[in-house]
Amino acid sequence: GHPCVLTLEQSHPGVLAVDQGHPGVLTVIQGHAGVLTLKQGHPGVVAVEQGHAGVLTLEQGHPGVLTLEQGHPGVVAVEQGHAGVLTLEQGYAGVVAVNQGHAGVLVVNKDHAGVLAVEQSHAGVVAVNQGHAGVLAVEQGHAGVVTVNQGHAGVLVVNQGHAGVLVVNKDHAGVLAVEQSHAGVVAVNQGHAGVLAVEQGHAGVLVVNKDHAGVLAVNQGHPGVVTVNQGHAGVLVVNQGHAGVLAVD
């Protein structure tokens, strides 16, 4: 049931399979040497423009847009219920997996060399803009925004029920984890080389502005503001029921 447009323009030496119900546009323009598979119900647009040498798989219910523009030598898999936009623009050498219920936007702009995974019911935006060489995982129930802007070489994990904003702006080389029911803002602005963990029920704002090289942890029930402005190299821990403002200048 392919009633629309499928185009192979240059040097496609691999396998392209469209099994069921593809009513949209699929384009492979240059140098596709791997496997591209659409198994069920793809009514949108898939474009592979230059140098795709790996595996791209859309298995069920993809009604949106997936674009690979330059130099994709790895694996992109969208398994179930992807209804939004997934874009890989430059220099992608790793794995992007969207397993279940992704209804928003996932963007990898430049030089992603690691693993980016969205596993269940992601309804917001995940963006990796420049130089991501590590692991970004959104596991369950993420309904907000996760952004990695520049030079992220470590691990960013959102495990359960994150409904707010998580931003890593520049040069994050460590571990940033939001584990359960985070409904506010977590921001790491510059030079974070350590561990930032928000474990349970954080409903406010957590900001690390410059040169944080240690451990910052908010464990339970923090509905206020935690700010680390400059040169924090130690340990900051808020364990239970913090409802006000905690600032380290």
Backbone torsions as a table, in degrees:
resi	resn	phi	psi	omega
1	GLY	NA	53.3	176.9
2	HIS	-101.6	99.9	-175.5
3	PRO	-100.4	9.7	-173.3
4	CYS	-122.0	-132.5	-168.3
5	VAL	-116.2	128.8	171.4
6	LEU	-131.4	122.4	-173.0
7	THR	-126.3	129.4	170.6
8	LEU	-121.1	111.1	-171.4
9	GLU	-97.0	-41.6	-176.3
10	GLN	-142.6	133.5	163.6
11	SER	45.0	57.4	174.3
12	HIS	-97.4	98.6	-177.2
13	PRO	-101.1	12.8	-176.1
14	GLY	-110.9	-144.6	-175.0
15	VAL	-119.2	128.7	172.6
16	LEU	-126.4	120.5	-177.5
17	ALA	-127.4	129.1	172.8
18	VAL	-119.9	106.9	-169.3
19	ASP	-86.6	-48.5	-173.1
20	GLN	-142.2	133.0	161.7
21	GLY	57.5	49.3	176.4
22	HIS	-98.2	103.0	-179.4
23	PRO	-104.5	16.7	-175.8
24	GLY	-114.8	-143.4	-176.0
25	VAL	-119.4	129.3	173.8
26	LEU	-128.0	122.8	-175.0
27	THR	-129.5	128.1	171.0
28	VAL	-120.8	110.5	-168.5
29	ILE	-94.1	-47.2	-175.7
30	GLN	-141.6	135.5	162.0
31	GLY	57.6	43.7	175.7
32	HIS	-90.8	114.0	-173.2
33	ALA	-116.4	12.1	-176.2
34	GLY	-121.5	-139.6	-175.2
35	VAL	-120.6	127.4	173.2
36	LEU	-124.0	120.8	-173.7
37	THR	-128.7	129.6	171.0
38	LEU	-120.1	111.6	-170.6
39	LYS	-94.3	-43.9	-175.4
40	GLN	-142.7	133.2	161.7
41	GLY	58.0	48.0	176.7
42	HIS	-97.5	106.5	-179.8
43	PRO	-106.2	17.0	-175.3
44	GLY	-118.3	-141.0	-174.2
45	VAL	-121.1	128.8	169.0
46	VAL	-124.2	124.3	179.9
47	ALA	-128.6	129.1	172.2
48	VAL	-119.6	109.3	-167.3
49	GLU	-94.8	-42.8	-177.2
50	GLN	-144.7	134.4	162.5
51	GLY	59.3	43.7	175.5
52	HIS	-91.0	117.3	-174.2
53	ALA	-119.8	11.4	-176.1
54	GLY	-121.6	-137.5	-175.2
55	VAL	-120.0	128.4	172.6
56	LEU	-124.1	120.8	-174.7
57	THR	-129.8	128.4	170.7
58	LEU	-121.3	109.9	-169.4
59	GLU	-95.2	-43.3	-176.3
60	GLN	-142.9	132.0	162.7
61	GLY	59.5	47.8	175.6
62	HIS	-98.1	103.5	179.8
63	PRO	-104.0	18.4	-176.1
64	GLY	-118.3	-141.9	-173.7
65	VAL	-122.7	130.5	171.6
66	LEU	-127.6	123.0	-174.7
67	THR	-129.1	129.3	171.3
68	LEU	-119.6	112.6	-170.6
69	GLU	-95.4	-43.1	-176.8
70	GLN	-144.7	134.3	161.6
71	GLY	59.4	46.9	176.5
72	HIS	-94.5	106.7	178.5
73	PRO	-106.3	16.3	-175.0
74	GLY	-119.9	-139.6	-173.3
75	VAL	-124.1	129.8	167.9
76	VAL	-122.1	124.1	179.3
77	ALA	-130.0	127.6	172.3
78	VAL	-121.0	108.8	-166.8
79	GLU	-94.5	-43.5	-176.6
80	GLN	-144.0	132.8	163.6
81	GLY	60.3	43.5	174.7
82	HIS	-90.7	118.7	-172.9
83	ALA	-118.3	10.7	-175.5
84	GLY	-123.6	-137.6	-175.2
85	VAL	-119.9	129.0	172.2
86	LEU	-124.4	119.7	-173.9
87	THR	-130.1	130.2	171.8
88	LEU	-121.8	115.2	-169.0
89	GLU	-98.5	-45.4	-175.6
90	GLN	-144.2	137.4	163.0
91	GLY	59.4	41.6	-179.6
92	TYR	-91.2	120.5	-174.8
93	ALA	-122.3	14.0	-175.0
94	GLY	-125.2	-140.3	-173.6
95	VAL	-123.9	129.1	167.3
96	VAL	-118.3	123.7	178.7
97	ALA	-128.2	126.3	172.2
98	VAL	-118.4	106.1	-168.0
99	ASN	-88.3	-48.4	-175.2
100	GLN	-143.6	134.9	163.8
101	GLY	59.8	43.7	175.2
102	HIS	-91.6	116.6	-174.5
103	ALA	-116.7	13.0	-176.0
104	GLY	-124.6	-136.8	-173.9
105	VAL	-121.8	129.3	172.3
106	LEU	-124.3	119.8	-173.4
107	VAL	-127.7	127.4	170.7
108	VAL	-120.7	109.7	-170.8
109	ASN	-88.4	-49.0	-174.9
110	LYS	-144.9	136.8	162.1
111	ASP	56.5	48.2	173.8
112	HIS	-91.8	117.7	-174.2
113	ALA	-117.9	10.5	-176.8
114	GLY	-121.8	-136.1	-176.1
115	VAL	-120.2	128.4	173.2
116	LEU	-124.3	118.7	-175.1
117	ALA	-131.0	132.0	171.5
118	VAL	-121.4	112.0	-166.0
119	GLU	-95.6	-45.2	-175.9
120	GLN	-142.2	134.9	166.4
121	SER	45.7	54.6	173.3
122	HIS	-90.2	119.5	-175.0
123	ALA	-116.5	12.1	-176.4
124	GLY	-124.3	-136.9	-174.2
125	VAL	-122.0	128.4	167.3
126	VAL	-118.9	121.0	-177.7
127	ALA	-129.5	130.1	171.8
128	VAL	-121.0	108.5	-168.1
129	ASN	-90.7	-47.4	-176.4
130	GLN	-144.0	135.4	164.1
131	GLY	60.3	42.4	176.0
132	HIS	-90.7	115.6	-176.0
133	ALA	-117.9	13.3	-176.5
134	GLY	-123.1	-136.7	-174.5
135	VAL	-121.8	128.1	171.1
136	LEU	-123.3	119.0	-177.3
137	ALA	-128.9	129.1	172.2
138	VAL	-118.3	110.1	-165.2
139	GLU	-94.3	-47.2	-176.2
140	GLN	-144.5	134.3	164.9
141	GLY	59.1	42.6	175.9
142	HIS	-91.7	118.2	-175.9
143	ALA	-117.5	12.6	-176.4
144	GLY	-121.7	-137.0	-174.0
145	VAL	-123.0	128.4	168.6
146	VAL	-119.6	123.4	-176.8
147	THR	-131.5	130.3	171.3
148	VAL	-121.0	110.2	-169.0
149	ASN	-89.1	-49.5	-175.6
150	GLN	-145.0	136.3	163.9
151	GLY	60.8	40.5	176.4
152	HIS	-90.4	116.5	-175.9
153	ALA	-119.4	13.0	-176.3
154	GLY	-120.3	-136.6	-174.9
155	VAL	-122.4	128.8	173.2
156	LEU	-124.4	120.4	-174.6
157	VAL	-129.1	128.8	170.4
158	VAL	-119.2	109.6	-167.8
159	ASN	-88.7	-54.1	-174.8
160	GLN	-143.5	135.1	165.2
161	GLY	59.1	42.0	176.2
162	HIS	-90.4	116.1	-174.5
163	ALA	-116.6	12.7	-176.4
164	GLY	-120.6	-137.3	-174.9
165	VAL	-122.6	129.6	173.2
166	LEU	-124.6	119.7	-173.4
167	VAL	-127.8	127.5	170.4
168	VAL	-118.8	109.8	-169.9
169	ASN	-86.4	-50.0	-176.0
170	LYS	-146.1	136.8	163.0
171	ASP	55.9	49.3	174.1
172	HIS	-91.4	118.0	-174.8
173	ALA	-119.0	10.3	-177.5
174	GLY	-119.2	-135.5	-177.2
175	VAL	-120.0	128.5	173.1
176	LEU	-123.9	118.9	-175.2
177	ALA	-130.8	132.0	170.8
178	VAL	-119.7	112.4	-165.4
179	GLU	-93.9	-46.6	-177.0
180	GLN	-144.5	135.0	166.1
181	SER	45.9	54.7	172.6
182	HIS	-90.6	120.9	-174.8
183	ALA	-117.1	11.8	-176.7
184	GLY	-121.1	-138.0	-175.4
185	VAL	-121.5	128.9	168.4
186	VAL	-119.0	121.7	-178.1
187	ALA	-130.1	130.9	171.8
188	VAL	-119.4	110.3	-167.9
189	ASN	-89.4	-48.6	-176.7
190	GLN	-146.1	136.3	163.4
191	GLY	60.5	40.9	176.5
192	HIS	-90.5	115.4	-175.9
193	ALA	-117.1	12.8	-176.9
194	GLY	-119.7	-136.7	-175.7
195	VAL	-121.4	128.3	172.7
196	LEU	-122.7	119.1	-176.7
197	ALA	-128.4	129.6	171.4
198	VAL	-118.0	110.5	-165.0
199	GLU	-93.3	-49.8	-177.7
200	GLN	-145.2	133.9	165.4
201	GLY	59.8	40.6	175.0
202	HIS	-89.9	118.1	-173.6
203	ALA	-117.3	12.5	-176.7
204	GLY	-120.8	-137.7	-175.1
205	VAL	-120.6	130.1	173.8
206	LEU	-125.7	119.6	-173.8
207	VAL	-128.5	129.4	170.4
208	VAL	-119.1	111.9	-169.9
209	ASN	-87.0	-48.8	-176.1
210	LYS	-146.1	136.5	162.2
211	ASP	55.1	49.7	174.5
212	HIS	-91.3	117.7	-174.1
213	ALA	-117.9	10.1	-177.4
214	GLY	-119.1	-136.7	-177.3
215	VAL	-119.6	128.6	173.2
216	LEU	-124.2	118.6	-175.6
217	ALA	-131.7	133.4	171.1
218	VAL	-119.2	112.4	-166.5
219	ASN	-89.2	-52.8	-175.4
220	GLN	-145.3	137.1	164.8
221	GLY	58.6	45.1	177.7
222	HIS	-98.4	108.0	178.4
223	PRO	-104.8	19.5	-176.4
224	GLY	-119.1	-140.1	-174.0
225	VAL	-123.3	129.9	169.4
226	VAL	-119.7	125.5	-178.3
227	THR	-129.9	129.4	171.2
228	VAL	-120.3	110.3	-167.8
229	ASN	-88.5	-50.5	-175.3
230	GLN	-145.5	135.7	163.7
231	GLY	59.8	39.6	177.0
232	HIS	-87.9	116.1	-174.6
233	ALA	-118.1	13.5	-176.8
234	GLY	-119.9	-139.0	-176.2
235	VAL	-120.6	128.7	173.7
236	LEU	-124.0	119.0	-176.4
237	VAL	-129.0	129.1	171.0
238	VAL	-117.0	111.7	-167.2
239	ASN	-87.0	-54.4	-174.8
240	GLN	-145.8	137.4	165.3
241	GLY	59.6	42.4	176.1
242	HIS	-89.0	118.9	-172.6
243	ALA	-117.6	11.4	-176.4
244	GLY	-123.2	-138.7	-176.9
245	VAL	-118.9	129.3	175.0
246	LEU	-124.3	118.8	-175.6
247	ALA	-127.7	133.9	171.1
248	VAL	-119.0	110.7	-173.5
249	ASP	-86.3	NA	NA
